[in-house]
Amino acid sequence: MTNQKFELTIGWLYPTLMSTYGDRGNVIVIERRAQWRGYDVKVVPLDQNSTAEDIKSVDVIVGGGAQDRQQEIVMRDLQGKKADAMREKLDNGTPGVFTCGSPQLLGHYYEPGLGQRIEGLGILDLVSVHPGENTRRCIGNLVIEVTASKLAKDLREMLGGATPYLVGFENHGGRTKLGETEALGKVVYGLGNNGEDGTEGAFHQNAIATYSHGPLLPKNPVVADWLIQTALRNKYQEPVSLTPLDDTLAMQGREGMLKRLNVDIAKSEVAKV
Ligand SMILES: NC(=O)CC[C@H](N)C(=O)O
């Protein structure tokens, strides 16, 4: 089979409500990296005008960060059949990347600094609470080592045996505590889920949840390729290997950031910020 046959549909959650923090970059990176390899790509907004069928039709899902007010509007819309469709997709291994406000909504609930608790979809076993408007926001560069076992193994393989580190930028008031859901990784620099237990993000089947904006994928193109590869394998039920792309600039950017943060990834110790 030639690459030309592959078609990839990206579902983008609430583009106008959940793009406050630049996570649109994740959609662009998946789209471009798939196009550069000759695949046909469609980007489908999954929002107030969409149905549960639209959610079911996509191969990979991207959800960005949002402010508390927008999260509430999204959760009111994402009910009933749409919620069921999201649950079914993620439980069955549709890959996705969900940043900050999105994972808060995929958990059991999010308690904003002001106002009522927002019930989540409960797909991820986690809860998020904003400790109040007068508390410090978690803002700054973030470096994590991916520890979620399946993802860590795949990324390590794709990186030729190197330890998978992700570089990003966090900006959140909410603190997340994980239940049974596996963490995405451990914090090497920054605060992560709550600034206390050293965990960052969550991983469920093939869904990546993270506090890392940046956006995440331009800074960590290997994750974009993992999402594309997983989506195509699921869809076509056959092994898919992606043509390598020249990521020299992204790699230089990562090196520069690690140097600036004084993170020695060889030691992988939790750095204090
Ligand atoms: N960056 C975000 O998505 C912020 C999400 C959330 N409202 C918080 O401040 O925790």
The ligand as an SDF file (V2000), in Angstrom:
LIG
                    3D

 10  9  0  0  0  0  0  0  0  0999 V2000
   -4.8050   26.6750   30.6060 N   0  0  0  0  0  0  0  0  0  0  0  0
   -6.0060   26.2370   30.8830 C   0  0  0  0  0  0  0  0  0  0  0  0
   -6.6450   25.5080   30.1210 O   0  0  0  0  0  0  0  0  0  0  0  0
   -6.5960   26.6470   32.1780 C   0  0  0  0  0  0  0  0  0  0  0  0
   -7.6320   25.6990   32.6740 C   0  0  0  0  0  0  0  0  0  0  0  0
   -8.2640   26.0270   33.9910 C   0  0  0  0  0  0  0  0  0  0  0  0
   -9.3400   26.8660   33.7700 N   0  0  0  0  0  0  0  0  0  0  0  0
   -7.2790   26.4270   35.0430 C   0  0  0  0  0  0  0  0  0  0  0  0
   -6.9240   27.5890   35.1980 O   0  0  0  0  0  0  0  0  0  0  0  0
   -6.8220   25.5420   35.7260 O   0  0  0  0  0  0  0  0  0  0  0  0
  1  2  1  0
  2  3  2  0
  2  4  1  0
  4  5  1  0
  5  6  1  0
  6  7  1  0
  6  8  1  0
  8  9  2  0
  8 10  1  0
M  END
$$$$
